[in-house]
Amino acid sequence: MGSRTRDLPPLTGIAGLLRELRYQEVARQGIGLLLMPVYALLCRPLPGLFLAGAVLAVAGALVRLYASGYITKNQELATVGPYSLVRHPLYTGNLLLLAGFTLASGLWWAVLLSLLFWWFYYPTAIEYEDRKLRRIFGQPCADWQQATPAVIPSGLVPKRGGSWSLRTSMSRNAEPLVLAYSAFWLGWIYWQL
């Protein structure tokens, strides 16, 4: 049993194996990063879809950059800026990136694969993060979680407060690597138009 499922009722057999796989952060992140070159290398881009996808992908990268500048993982509960709109703005950014690459690629089957990937990994990632944050930060976290949607915001005006730090975004959360990697593969698709 992994550390992320230790607090959950035990499961055995195939159900236990599938649950452990769904909770694996390295698998989720690795497959998510792998989908970009797969979609890029196999792409059949159409100009309109590429443009829509590129806008979504860039928006996703910017949401990640914005969110990662507010977070000090497991040390302070972030409830302002992007964290006042959604509990998991990094996942919101990932969703936008995934949708963007899906559209930009022009591959019909990428829609199915992206939906399956999101469904398989993200509900459990959200459940784990919410459970972990409640354990660390207690009732203030539970109140914030009750009032704040998980991934899709109900509004677009963030609550002011706290401070955003480019240094935090760039150094602690490795956003330069995510940005460069995403830009490279989006550029690859662009050159296939």
Backbone torsions as a table, in degrees:
resi	resn	phi	psi	omega
1	MET	NA	130.1	-178.8
2	GLY	-77.5	166.9	-178.7
3	SER	-65.5	-27.3	-178.7
4	ARG	-78.7	-18.7	-178.9
5	THR	-111.7	4.7	-176.9
6	ARG	-58.0	-34.4	-178.0
7	ASP	-83.5	-5.1	-176.3
8	LEU	-93.9	157.8	176.2
9	PRO	-59.2	140.7	-177.8
10	PRO	-65.0	143.8	173.0
11	LEU	-127.6	146.0	178.1
12	THR	-122.5	173.5	176.3
13	GLY	66.8	-151.2	-175.8
14	ILE	-64.4	-35.8	178.4
15	ALA	-62.5	-41.8	178.0
16	GLY	-66.6	-41.6	178.8
17	LEU	-63.1	-44.9	178.7
18	LEU	-63.9	-41.3	179.0
19	ARG	-62.8	-44.1	179.1
20	GLU	-61.1	-40.9	178.6
21	LEU	-63.8	-41.6	-179.4
22	ARG	-64.9	-28.5	-178.5
23	TYR	-90.2	-1.8	-178.1
24	GLN	-76.4	108.7	-179.4
25	GLU	-63.9	-41.0	-179.1
26	VAL	-62.7	-41.2	178.4
27	ALA	-65.2	-44.2	-179.9
28	ARG	-60.8	-49.4	-178.9
29	GLN	-66.7	-42.6	-179.1
30	GLY	-63.8	-44.5	179.4
31	ILE	-67.4	-40.4	177.2
32	GLY	-58.2	-44.5	178.1
33	LEU	-69.5	-31.9	179.6
34	LEU	-71.1	-29.8	179.9
35	LEU	-62.5	-32.5	-179.7
36	MET	-59.6	-55.1	179.4
37	PRO	-67.6	-31.5	177.1
38	VAL	-61.5	-50.2	179.6
39	TYR	-64.0	-38.3	-178.3
40	ALA	-69.5	-44.3	-176.2
41	LEU	-71.9	-26.5	-179.5
42	LEU	-103.5	7.0	-170.4
43	CYS	-62.2	154.7	172.0
44	ARG	-136.5	65.1	-169.3
45	PRO	-67.5	145.1	172.9
46	LEU	-114.5	137.3	-172.8
47	PRO	-50.9	-48.2	-178.7
48	GLY	-64.3	-44.8	178.6
49	LEU	-66.8	-38.3	178.4
50	PHE	-61.1	-46.2	-178.8
51	LEU	-60.6	-47.2	178.0
52	ALA	-61.1	-43.8	179.4
53	GLY	-65.2	-40.5	179.4
54	ALA	-63.4	-40.5	178.1
55	VAL	-61.9	-45.7	179.2
56	LEU	-63.9	-43.3	-179.1
57	ALA	-64.1	-43.4	178.2
58	VAL	-64.8	-42.0	176.6
59	ALA	-59.4	-42.3	178.5
60	GLY	-62.0	-42.5	178.8
61	ALA	-64.8	-39.2	179.0
62	LEU	-69.0	-38.4	176.3
63	VAL	-61.9	-42.4	178.2
64	ARG	-62.3	-44.8	180.0
65	LEU	-61.0	-45.6	179.3
66	TYR	-62.2	-49.5	-176.9
67	ALA	-66.3	-40.6	-175.7
68	SER	-69.5	-16.3	176.9
69	GLY	-81.5	-7.2	179.5
70	TYR	-104.3	-15.5	-167.3
71	ILE	-99.0	133.6	168.8
72	THR	-121.7	92.6	-168.6
73	LYS	-53.7	128.2	173.5
74	ASN	62.7	9.6	179.2
75	GLN	-112.5	-32.6	-177.2
76	GLU	-145.8	135.5	179.4
77	LEU	-79.6	113.5	178.8
78	ALA	-83.7	119.2	-179.7
79	THR	-130.8	7.8	-179.9
80	VAL	-117.9	175.8	-178.1
81	GLY	60.3	-135.8	-178.1
82	PRO	-63.9	-24.2	-179.8
83	TYR	-76.7	-6.3	171.8
84	SER	-87.9	-15.8	179.1
85	LEU	-93.4	-41.7	178.7
86	VAL	-144.5	153.4	179.3
87	ARG	-73.9	-26.1	-174.2
88	HIS	-130.7	68.1	-177.5
89	PRO	-65.4	-25.5	174.6
90	LEU	-64.7	-37.6	176.2
91	TYR	-69.4	-34.7	174.5
92	THR	-60.4	-44.8	176.3
93	GLY	-60.9	-42.1	177.7
94	ASN	-62.5	-40.4	178.6
95	LEU	-61.9	-44.3	178.3
96	LEU	-64.7	-42.0	176.5
97	LEU	-60.2	-46.6	-179.4
98	LEU	-62.3	-46.6	178.5
99	ALA	-63.1	-39.6	179.5
100	GLY	-63.0	-47.4	178.7
101	PHE	-66.8	-34.6	178.3
102	THR	-61.3	-49.6	179.1
103	LEU	-67.5	-46.0	-176.1
104	ALA	-60.3	-32.4	-177.0
105	SER	-69.1	-28.3	-177.5
106	GLY	73.2	13.7	-177.9
107	LEU	-95.4	119.8	-177.8
108	TRP	-61.6	-38.3	-176.5
109	TRP	-74.1	-16.8	177.7
110	ALA	-64.0	-31.6	177.1
111	VAL	-60.5	-48.0	-179.7
112	LEU	-64.2	-45.4	-179.3
113	LEU	-63.7	-42.0	179.4
114	SER	-65.0	-42.3	177.1
115	LEU	-62.9	-43.2	178.2
116	LEU	-62.9	-45.1	178.8
117	PHE	-59.2	-49.5	-178.6
118	TRP	-61.6	-47.9	-178.5
119	TRP	-61.7	-39.4	-175.8
120	PHE	-70.4	-41.6	-171.3
121	TYR	-101.2	-40.2	-167.1
122	TYR	-75.8	-37.4	176.3
123	PRO	-57.7	-39.1	179.2
124	THR	-72.9	-35.4	177.0
125	ALA	-62.8	-43.1	178.8
126	ILE	-64.3	-45.1	179.5
127	GLU	-60.0	-44.9	-179.1
128	TYR	-64.0	-48.5	-178.4
129	GLU	-61.1	-42.3	178.2
130	ASP	-62.2	-44.5	-179.9
131	ARG	-63.4	-44.0	-179.4
132	LYS	-63.9	-45.0	-179.3
133	LEU	-65.4	-38.1	176.4
134	ARG	-62.3	-39.7	179.4
135	ARG	-64.9	-40.4	-176.9
136	ILE	-77.0	-44.1	-169.6
137	PHE	-109.6	-3.6	171.8
138	GLY	66.1	-142.3	-172.8
139	GLN	-61.6	-40.1	177.6
140	PRO	-57.7	-36.7	177.3
141	CYS	-68.7	-44.6	179.6
142	ALA	-59.8	-40.8	178.5
143	ASP	-64.3	-45.7	178.5
144	TRP	-61.6	-44.0	179.6
145	GLN	-63.3	-37.4	179.4
146	GLN	-64.0	-34.7	-174.2
147	ALA	-94.4	-8.5	-171.1
148	THR	-123.1	126.9	178.2
149	PRO	-64.2	159.2	-175.7
150	ALA	-70.9	-55.4	-170.4
151	VAL	-131.0	-35.2	-176.3
152	ILE	-103.9	116.8	-174.5
153	PRO	-70.1	151.2	174.8
154	SER	-93.7	-9.2	176.5
155	GLY	-148.0	175.4	-177.6
156	LEU	-123.9	6.0	179.8
157	VAL	-106.7	107.5	-177.4
158	PRO	-73.1	152.8	175.2
159	LYS	-72.2	132.9	-179.9
160	ARG	-76.5	160.5	178.1
161	GLY	129.4	173.4	-177.9
162	GLY	63.8	-168.3	177.2
163	SER	-145.3	137.3	176.4
164	TRP	-89.5	140.6	-178.3
165	SER	-132.0	118.1	175.1
166	LEU	-61.5	-36.8	179.5
167	ARG	-61.3	-45.0	177.8
168	THR	-61.8	-46.2	-179.1
169	SER	-60.6	-43.4	-174.8
170	MET	-80.6	-39.5	-173.0
171	SER	-93.7	-48.2	-175.1
172	ARG	-77.6	-29.7	-172.0
173	ASN	-112.9	8.1	172.5
174	ALA	56.9	30.1	-179.5
175	GLU	-63.1	-31.6	178.2
176	PRO	-58.5	-36.9	179.3
177	LEU	-67.9	-43.5	179.0
178	VAL	-63.3	-43.9	179.9
179	LEU	-62.8	-47.8	-178.6
180	ALA	-64.5	-43.7	179.8
181	TYR	-61.7	-47.6	179.4
182	SER	-63.2	-44.1	-179.4
183	ALA	-63.1	-40.3	179.6
184	PHE	-59.9	-50.0	-176.0
185	TRP	-72.6	-31.3	174.7
186	LEU	-67.9	-39.5	175.3
187	GLY	-62.0	-39.0	177.9
188	TRP	-58.2	-46.8	179.4
189	ILE	-62.6	-41.6	179.9
190	TYR	-56.9	-42.6	-177.9
191	TRP	-71.1	-10.5	177.7
192	GLN	-90.3	-6.3	-179.6
193	LEU	-62.9	NA	NA
